[in-house]
């Protein structure tokens, strides 16, 4: 019976993860940020949209640890709730890109020949177009909603994943365990799902982790341009955008959301790098 030669997290990979202290620290920091955002309804010191025009923008104090914005809204509370949107955009956008990219790349690599060539030329064509142009088209022609933002960001991130999966499929589809599965009567769909994809989970998981910060950063950039999350919702990007116009008078409105965003992106990138190194099949030999 054909067997899969590698598991997703073999003992050597787990040992390398545990030895990577920077990866563990970044994972802990990221976990705290995600947990705080998820628990925002219970731990936020003030309601999300509570306005106090008499208070206005005040610097950090005991009552408002990160200060308030020009409408007197607590910046810590808005940062916690904004984290929910930014993290959701990153995770959902990445899942969309993985779903499209893995399926597209696996089919192109498995079919090969003319179909593979045509499919990859289409990928090259999309690569030549600026991602921002594609996102704007999707948001303008469909709807500028939070759901469409998730889909739009995911649909411009799948190209690299498709190339990675296609290359992995080409290198594995003639392996001995795949040939044995064919001789045992396993169909193409079974080979893809039961034998090829399990052997590609390491690179897929590692690259997916690295995709999350890219999607969050792109959402922040779009929100800075006014094309991202729309009021009354806010993300870290919209908080930075709102504060940028008055940062000469109230610098904390940009500083604190920017620090939170940069910390989350830093942790995600180092976590992704650590996973990529730990799950690299060449390190298992």
JOJOKA-V491257 format. One record per residue. N is the residue number from 1. RES is the residue in three letters. SS is DSSP state (2 for helix, 1 for strand, 0 for the rest). PHI is phi as a letter, one per 20 degrees, with the letter a starting at -180 (NA if undefined). D_LAST is the distance of its C-alpha to the last C-alpha in Angstrom with 2 decimals. Layout:
BEGIN
<<N/RES/SS/PHI/D_LAST> <N/RES/SS/PHI/D_LAST>>
END
This chain:
BEGIN
<<1/UNK/0/NA/23.54> <2/UNK/0/f/20.80> <3/UNK/0/c/18.08> <4/UNK/0/e/15.77> <5/UNK/0/f/12.10> <6/UNK/0/c/11.13> <7/UNK/0/d/13.46> <8/UNK/0/f/14.69> <9/UNK/0/c/14.22> <10/UNK/0/f/11.81> <11/UNK/2/g/12.38> <12/UNK/2/g/9.60> <13/UNK/2/f/11.03> <14/UNK/2/f/14.44> <15/UNK/2/f/14.01> <16/UNK/2/f/13.21> <17/UNK/2/f/16.24> <18/UNK/2/f/18.41> <19/UNK/2/f/17.75> <20/UNK/0/e/18.79> <21/UNK/2/f/22.53> <22/UNK/2/f/23.74> <23/UNK/2/f/22.06> <24/UNK/2/f/23.69> <25/UNK/2/f/27.01> <26/UNK/2/f/27.01> <27/UNK/2/f/26.29> <28/UNK/2/f/29.21> <29/UNK/2/f/31.50> <30/UNK/2/f/30.78> <31/UNK/2/f/31.39> <32/UNK/2/f/34.72> <33/UNK/2/f/35.79> <34/UNK/2/f/35.02> <35/UNK/2/f/36.73> <36/UNK/2/f/39.74> <37/UNK/2/f/40.14> <38/UNK/2/f/39.99> <39/UNK/0/e/42.53> <40/UNK/2/g/44.82> <41/UNK/2/f/47.70> <42/UNK/2/d/47.89> <43/UNK/2/d/47.04> <44/UNK/0/f/48.51> <45/UNK/0/f/51.66> <46/UNK/0/c/53.75> <47/UNK/0/g/53.97> <48/UNK/0/g/51.97> <49/UNK/0/d/55.05> <50/UNK/0/f/57.60> <51/UNK/0/d/59.75> <52/UNK/0/c/62.07> <53/UNK/0/f/63.92> <54/UNK/0/f/66.05> <55/UNK/0/f/62.99> <56/UNK/0/m/61.31> <57/UNK/0/e/58.46> <58/UNK/0/c/58.18> <59/UNK/0/f/55.56> <60/UNK/0/g/53.28> <61/UNK/0/b/55.33> <62/UNK/0/f/55.33> <63/UNK/0/f/56.41> <64/UNK/0/c/53.89> <65/UNK/0/g/50.79> <66/UNK/0/d/49.65> <67/UNK/0/n/53.17> <68/UNK/1/c/54.71> <69/UNK/0/e/55.00> <70/UNK/0/f/58.26> <71/UNK/0/e/59.17> <72/UNK/0/m/58.71> <73/UNK/0/e/55.55> <74/UNK/1/f/53.16> <75/UNK/2/f/50.11> <76/UNK/2/f/47.81> <77/UNK/2/f/48.68> <78/UNK/2/f/48.21> <79/UNK/2/f/44.83> <80/UNK/2/f/43.62> <81/UNK/2/f/44.88> <82/UNK/2/f/43.63> <83/UNK/2/f/40.12> <84/UNK/2/g/40.39> <85/UNK/2/f/41.10> <86/UNK/2/f/38.50> <87/UNK/2/f/35.66> <88/UNK/2/f/36.88> <89/UNK/2/f/37.00> <90/UNK/2/f/33.43> <91/UNK/2/f/32.04> <92/UNK/2/f/34.25> <93/UNK/2/f/33.91> <94/UNK/2/f/30.11> <95/UNK/2/f/30.32> <96/UNK/2/f/32.71> <97/UNK/2/f/30.47> <98/UNK/2/f/27.47> <99/UNK/2/f/29.72> <100/UNK/2/f/31.13> <101/UNK/2/f/28.11> <102/UNK/2/f/25.69> <103/UNK/2/f/28.45> <104/UNK/2/f/29.59> <105/UNK/2/f/26.25> <106/UNK/2/f/25.08> <107/UNK/2/f/28.45> <108/UNK/2/f/28.55> <109/UNK/2/f/25.18> <110/UNK/2/f/25.94> <111/UNK/2/f/29.50> <112/UNK/0/m/28.80> <113/UNK/2/l/31.68> <114/UNK/2/f/34.82> <115/UNK/2/f/34.05> <116/UNK/2/f/30.78> <117/UNK/2/f/32.66> <118/UNK/2/f/35.51> <119/UNK/2/f/33.42> <120/UNK/2/f/31.40> <121/UNK/2/f/34.67> <122/UNK/2/f/35.98> <123/UNK/2/f/33.05> <124/UNK/2/f/33.84> <125/UNK/2/f/37.47> <126/UNK/2/f/36.76> <127/UNK/2/f/34.57> <128/UNK/0/f/37.67> <129/UNK/0/e/39.73> <130/UNK/0/f/39.76> <131/UNK/2/f/38.22> <132/UNK/2/f/41.26> <133/UNK/2/f/43.56> <134/UNK/2/f/41.87> <135/UNK/2/f/41.94> <136/UNK/2/f/45.61> <137/UNK/2/f/46.51> <138/UNK/2/f/44.97> <139/UNK/2/f/46.67> <140/UNK/2/f/50.01> <141/UNK/2/e/50.31> <142/UNK/0/d/49.13> <143/UNK/0/a/49.61> <144/UNK/0/e/48.82> <145/UNK/0/d/47.64> <146/UNK/2/f/44.74> <147/UNK/2/f/43.29> <148/UNK/2/f/43.60> <149/UNK/2/f/41.94> <150/UNK/2/g/38.89> <151/UNK/2/f/38.82> <152/UNK/2/f/39.61> <153/UNK/2/f/36.84> <154/UNK/2/f/34.32> <155/UNK/2/f/35.57> <156/UNK/0/d/34.97> <157/UNK/0/d/31.39> <158/UNK/2/e/29.89> <159/UNK/2/f/29.69> <160/UNK/2/f/26.42> <161/UNK/2/f/24.78> <162/UNK/2/f/26.20> <163/UNK/2/f/24.63> <164/UNK/2/f/21.14> <165/UNK/2/f/21.44> <166/UNK/2/f/23.08> <167/UNK/2/f/20.33> <168/UNK/2/f/17.69> <169/UNK/2/f/20.21> <170/UNK/2/f/20.84> <171/UNK/2/f/17.24> <172/UNK/2/d/16.96> <173/UNK/0/f/20.55> <174/UNK/0/d/20.36> <175/UNK/0/f/17.16> <176/UNK/2/f/17.90> <177/UNK/2/f/18.06> <178/UNK/2/f/20.46> <179/UNK/2/f/22.51> <180/UNK/2/f/22.81> <181/UNK/2/f/24.06> <182/UNK/2/f/26.60> <183/UNK/2/f/27.81> <184/UNK/0/f/28.27> <185/UNK/0/n/30.61> <186/UNK/0/f/28.67> <187/UNK/0/f/30.32> <188/UNK/2/f/28.96> <189/UNK/2/f/29.30> <190/UNK/2/f/27.46> <191/UNK/2/f/24.54> <192/UNK/2/f/24.38> <193/UNK/2/f/24.81> <194/UNK/2/e/22.98> <195/UNK/2/c/20.02> <196/UNK/2/f/19.51> <197/UNK/2/f/20.34> <198/UNK/2/g/18.22> <199/UNK/2/e/15.06> <200/UNK/2/d/16.48> <201/UNK/2/f/17.49> <202/UNK/2/g/14.88> <203/UNK/2/f/16.25> <204/UNK/2/f/19.69> <205/UNK/2/f/19.87> <206/UNK/2/f/18.71> <207/UNK/2/f/21.18> <208/UNK/2/f/23.80> <209/UNK/2/f/23.77> <210/UNK/2/f/24.34> <211/UNK/2/f/27.08> <212/UNK/2/g/29.17> <213/UNK/2/f/30.33> <214/UNK/2/f/31.15> <215/UNK/2/f/33.35> <216/UNK/2/f/35.02> <217/UNK/2/f/35.77> <218/UNK/2/f/37.19> <219/UNK/2/f/39.36> <220/UNK/2/f/40.59> <221/UNK/2/f/41.51> <222/UNK/2/f/43.31> <223/UNK/2/f/45.11> <224/UNK/2/f/46.15> <225/UNK/0/e/47.74> <226/UNK/0/n/49.39> <227/UNK/0/d/47.35> <228/UNK/0/e/45.07> <229/UNK/0/f/46.07> <230/UNK/0/e/49.83> <231/UNK/0/g/52.27> <232/UNK/0/e/52.86> <233/UNK/0/f/49.08> <234/UNK/0/b/47.13> <235/UNK/0/c/43.57> <236/UNK/2/g/42.30> <237/UNK/2/f/42.96> <238/UNK/2/f/46.54> <239/UNK/2/f/47.21> <240/UNK/2/f/46.18> <241/UNK/2/f/48.29> <242/UNK/2/f/51.28> <243/UNK/2/f/51.04> <244/UNK/2/f/50.65> <245/UNK/0/f/54.27> <246/UNK/0/c/55.68> <247/UNK/0/f/53.14> <248/UNK/0/f/55.81> <249/UNK/0/e/57.86> <250/UNK/0/c/55.23> <251/UNK/0/f/51.92> <252/UNK/2/f/50.33> <253/UNK/2/f/50.32> <254/UNK/2/e/47.61> <255/UNK/2/f/45.94> <256/UNK/2/f/44.85> <257/UNK/2/f/43.52> <258/UNK/2/f/41.69> <259/UNK/2/f/40.09> <260/UNK/2/f/38.98> <261/UNK/2/f/37.55> <262/UNK/2/f/35.78> <263/UNK/2/f/34.30> <264/UNK/2/f/32.99> <265/UNK/2/f/31.49> <266/UNK/2/g/29.93> <267/UNK/2/f/28.34> <268/UNK/2/f/27.08> <269/UNK/2/f/25.54> <270/UNK/2/f/23.65> <271/UNK/2/f/22.59> <272/UNK/2/f/21.29> <273/UNK/2/f/19.45> <274/UNK/2/f/17.81> <275/UNK/2/f/16.83> <276/UNK/2/f/15.49> <277/UNK/2/f/13.20> <278/UNK/2/f/12.14> <279/UNK/0/e/11.61> <280/UNK/0/f/9.90> <281/UNK/2/g/7.31> <282/UNK/2/f/5.95> <283/UNK/2/e/5.63> <284/UNK/2/e/3.74> <285/UNK/0/f/0.00>>
END
